[in-house]
């Protein structure tokens, strides 16, 4: 979905564009198109990077 997903690495901070109430998440792993993110409000979620373009956070 997003070319930026391929640049995400463990420790990167992101937001889910369709779930703003999840808060900021920290990337745990990025293998193929599967991105595991630990979100503050919902915990660990596995994202399909071919369907969701995560939004990098630089100001937190």
Order of alpha helices (4+ residues) and beta strands (2+ residues): beta-beta-beta-beta-beta
